[in-house]
Amino acid sequence: MLADKVCKDLRHRPTQTGAASTVQLRIRDRLPAGCHDDHLVTAAVRNDLRKGEETDMSGLKGGLLAMRVGIFLVLLVWTLSKFINPAQGSGIIDKYFGVAGVDTAVVMVLGALELALILAFVAGLYKRMTYAGVLAIHGISTLVTIPAMVTDPFGHMLFFAALPMLAACYTLYRLRDEDTLLTLQRSAPVTTA
């Protein structure tokens, strides 16, 4: 029985005491009489989480890294275009955002801010802010193209590629704490108190 094995394996391991969570209560109910020690229950939960993390999360972390790098590469091309051809950026702002006469210097400043954001994003720094910033920038850019997609879908077919990328940005934002592979900032470890 799993409960007997857990009780025997963990009987002599020192662990920190902690408040019983729902998972701990479920494990405690399966343990045999005399094996209801909070130390053992907490250790059993940690052991189960460690095993699950190693097996279940390895593929997820690689997928999140691929999403982060892919999103970065797309945004990098758009960001660099603000420096290489700022007049094009000014025209895009005029056509899709309805703001006419934006100076090319303003476009280059926006490009510099965007470059700082996407470099921090690809490095995994300040995830709550940078991942949200990338989601917002791409979300707004996608939103302003919807009228063109609706009125002339076959004339603007490339705009539809923004939709799965928007879904990827949203997914990456939601899973930002799991995105730790090749990041400069690690998320805080989960602890039980």
PLY file of the C-alpha trace (Angstrom):
ply
format ascii 1.0
element vertex 193
property float x
property float y
property float z
element edge 192
property int vertex1
property int vertex2
end_header
0.00 0.00 0.00
1.30 3.47 -0.90
0.53 4.87 2.53
2.61 2.15 4.27
5.54 2.78 1.93
5.37 6.56 2.43
5.17 6.10 6.20
8.16 3.72 6.26
10.26 5.73 3.80
9.74 9.04 5.56
9.63 8.00 9.23
13.19 9.09 9.98
13.56 12.04 7.56
13.61 15.46 9.23
11.11 17.90 7.71
9.65 21.26 8.54
6.23 21.35 10.10
3.55 23.17 8.21
-0.15 23.83 8.05
-2.16 20.98 6.58
-3.30 21.73 3.06
-6.04 19.92 1.19
-3.41 17.63 -0.34
-1.95 16.91 3.09
-5.40 16.06 4.45
-6.01 13.62 1.61
-2.66 11.92 2.25
-3.27 11.88 6.01
-6.57 10.03 5.44
-4.73 7.31 3.50
-1.98 6.80 6.08
-2.27 3.87 8.48
-2.97 4.38 12.18
0.02 5.78 14.05
1.38 7.48 10.95
-0.51 10.77 11.15
2.50 12.88 12.05
2.46 16.28 10.28
6.18 15.88 9.55
5.51 12.71 7.60
2.50 14.12 5.79
4.39 17.27 4.77
7.35 15.18 3.58
5.03 12.93 1.58
3.48 15.96 -0.15
6.90 17.43 -0.94
8.14 14.10 -2.25
5.09 13.73 -4.51
5.44 17.32 -5.75
9.15 16.85 -6.47
8.51 13.69 -8.51
5.65 15.32 -10.42
7.67 18.45 -11.08
10.56 16.50 -12.59
8.42 14.43 -14.93
5.40 16.59 -15.75
7.10 19.99 -16.03
10.16 19.16 -18.15
8.27 19.36 -21.45
6.30 22.39 -20.35
9.40 24.41 -19.52
10.92 23.71 -22.95
7.67 24.70 -24.64
7.46 27.94 -22.69
11.06 28.77 -23.65
10.24 28.14 -27.32
7.19 30.43 -27.04
9.19 33.17 -25.33
11.97 33.09 -27.94
9.48 32.90 -30.83
7.48 35.87 -29.57
10.71 37.78 -28.99
11.91 37.18 -32.56
8.66 38.44 -34.09
8.64 41.54 -31.89
12.35 42.14 -32.53
11.74 42.47 -36.28
8.91 44.95 -35.67
11.04 46.86 -33.14
14.06 47.07 -35.44
11.83 48.39 -38.24
11.18 51.45 -36.06
14.91 52.27 -36.31
15.54 51.14 -39.88
12.44 52.77 -41.39
10.83 55.11 -38.84
8.66 56.68 -41.55
6.95 53.30 -41.97
6.27 53.25 -38.21
4.80 56.73 -38.45
2.56 55.58 -41.30
1.37 52.55 -39.29
0.53 54.76 -36.33
-1.42 57.06 -38.65
-3.28 54.30 -40.52
-4.15 51.91 -37.68
-4.12 54.11 -34.58
-5.53 57.25 -36.19
-2.72 59.53 -34.97
-1.46 61.60 -37.90
1.87 63.40 -38.16
3.88 61.42 -35.61
7.50 62.50 -35.95
10.06 59.83 -36.78
11.99 60.76 -33.62
8.94 59.75 -31.56
8.80 56.44 -33.44
12.46 55.82 -32.61
11.87 56.60 -28.91
8.96 54.14 -28.92
11.28 51.65 -30.59
13.91 52.12 -27.87
11.31 51.57 -25.12
9.98 48.52 -26.93
13.52 47.14 -27.36
14.19 47.48 -23.63
10.89 45.71 -22.90
11.44 42.76 -25.24
15.06 42.27 -24.10
13.88 42.06 -20.49
11.06 39.76 -21.66
13.34 37.30 -23.46
15.68 37.28 -20.45
12.75 36.45 -18.17
13.20 39.55 -16.03
10.35 41.21 -14.12
7.93 38.68 -15.56
4.70 40.17 -14.29
5.51 43.52 -15.92
7.39 42.44 -19.06
5.09 39.55 -20.00
2.07 41.82 -19.43
3.74 44.56 -21.49
4.35 42.20 -24.40
0.77 40.93 -24.15
-0.54 44.51 -24.11
1.57 45.69 -27.05
0.70 42.71 -29.20
-2.93 42.74 -28.02
-3.42 46.39 -28.95
-1.64 45.91 -32.28
-3.90 42.95 -33.05
-7.04 44.75 -31.92
-6.50 47.72 -34.26
-6.18 45.39 -37.26
-9.51 43.62 -36.67
-11.50 46.05 -38.85
-9.15 45.30 -41.78
-9.47 41.55 -41.13
-13.27 41.81 -41.13
-13.73 44.10 -44.13
-11.09 42.52 -46.38
-9.96 39.19 -44.89
-8.25 37.90 -48.02
-6.45 41.19 -48.58
-5.06 41.06 -45.05
-4.44 37.35 -44.52
-1.13 37.92 -42.72
-2.97 39.81 -39.99
-4.58 36.53 -38.97
-1.14 35.24 -37.90
-1.35 37.73 -35.04
-4.20 35.75 -33.44
-2.27 32.58 -32.51
0.64 34.74 -31.40
-1.74 36.67 -29.16
-2.89 33.35 -27.70
0.77 32.42 -27.12
1.42 35.76 -25.38
-1.59 35.20 -23.13
-0.58 31.62 -22.35
2.97 32.68 -21.54
1.68 35.44 -19.26
-0.57 32.99 -17.41
2.27 30.43 -17.05
5.02 32.98 -16.35
5.93 31.42 -13.00
6.59 28.08 -14.73
8.76 29.71 -17.42
12.16 29.32 -15.76
14.31 27.64 -18.41
17.16 29.97 -19.45
15.83 32.98 -17.56
17.91 35.39 -15.53
15.28 35.70 -12.82
13.99 32.56 -11.15
10.56 32.43 -9.60
10.40 32.05 -5.83
10.24 28.43 -4.65
6.93 27.14 -3.32
7.11 26.71 0.43
4.67 25.32 2.93
4.17 27.28 6.11
0 1
1 2
2 3
3 4
4 5
5 6
6 7
7 8
8 9
9 10
10 11
11 12
12 13
13 14
14 15
15 16
16 17
17 18
18 19
19 20
20 21
21 22
22 23
23 24
24 25
25 26
26 27
27 28
28 29
29 30
30 31
31 32
32 33
33 34
34 35
35 36
36 37
37 38
38 39
39 40
40 41
41 42
42 43
43 44
44 45
45 46
46 47
47 48
48 49
49 50
50 51
51 52
52 53
53 54
54 55
55 56
56 57
57 58
58 59
59 60
60 61
61 62
62 63
63 64
64 65
65 66
66 67
67 68
68 69
69 70
70 71
71 72
72 73
73 74
74 75
75 76
76 77
77 78
78 79
79 80
80 81
81 82
82 83
83 84
84 85
85 86
86 87
87 88
88 89
89 90
90 91
91 92
92 93
93 94
94 95
95 96
96 97
97 98
98 99
99 100
100 101
101 102
102 103
103 104
104 105
105 106
106 107
107 108
108 109
109 110
110 111
111 112
112 113
113 114
114 115
115 116
116 117
117 118
118 119
119 120
120 121
121 122
122 123
123 124
124 125
125 126
126 127
127 128
128 129
129 130
130 131
131 132
132 133
133 134
134 135
135 136
136 137
137 138
138 139
139 140
140 141
141 142
142 143
143 144
144 145
145 146
146 147
147 148
148 149
149 150
150 151
151 152
152 153
153 154
154 155
155 156
156 157
157 158
158 159
159 160
160 161
161 162
162 163
163 164
164 165
165 166
166 167
167 168
168 169
169 170
170 171
171 172
172 173
173 174
174 175
175 176
176 177
177 178
178 179
179 180
180 181
181 182
182 183
183 184
184 185
185 186
186 187
187 188
188 189
189 190
190 191
191 192
